[in-house]
Amino acid sequence: MKLHAVKLGLALGILWAGACFIMSLTAMWWGWCDAVVELMASVYIGYSATILGAFIGLVWGFIDAFVGGFIIAWLYNKLVG
């Protein structure tokens, strides 16, 4: 059974983008996930615990996880045969 690389990339991209967005908002409103947001801000340029930062994290998170999911599915398909 082969994986569909684009579909896996989209699924992971949507999930991780949502997680980045929610983590930024919870850090901004309640102080939760502060350490995680700070760590991710060192990788995702412009990401922070602000409204704008949440949307920037949404975009970066989607791109990052889409590419990762695509590569995972592509490599899996190559190894399976």
Long-range contacts (C-beta under 8 A, 24 or more apart in sequence): 1-80, 2-76, 2-77, 2-80, 3-72, 3-73, 3-76, 3-77, 4-73, 5-69, 5-70, 5-73, 5-74, 5-77, 6-70, 8-69, 8-70, 8-72, 8-73, 9-65, 9-66, 9-67, 9-68, 9-69, 9-70, 9-73, 10-66, 10-69, 11-69, 12-65, 12-66, 12-68, 12-69, 13-61, 13-62, 13-63, 13-64, 13-65, 13-66, 13-69, 14-62, 15-65, 16-61, 16-62, 16-64, 16-65, 17-57, 17-58, 17-59, 17-61, 17-62, 17-65, 18-58, 18-61, 19-61, 20-44, 20-47, 20-54, 20-57, 20-58, 20-60, 20-61, 21-54, 21-55, 21-57, 21-58, 21-61, 23-57, 24-48, 24-49, 24-50, 24-53, 24-54, 24-57, 25-51, 25-54, 28-54
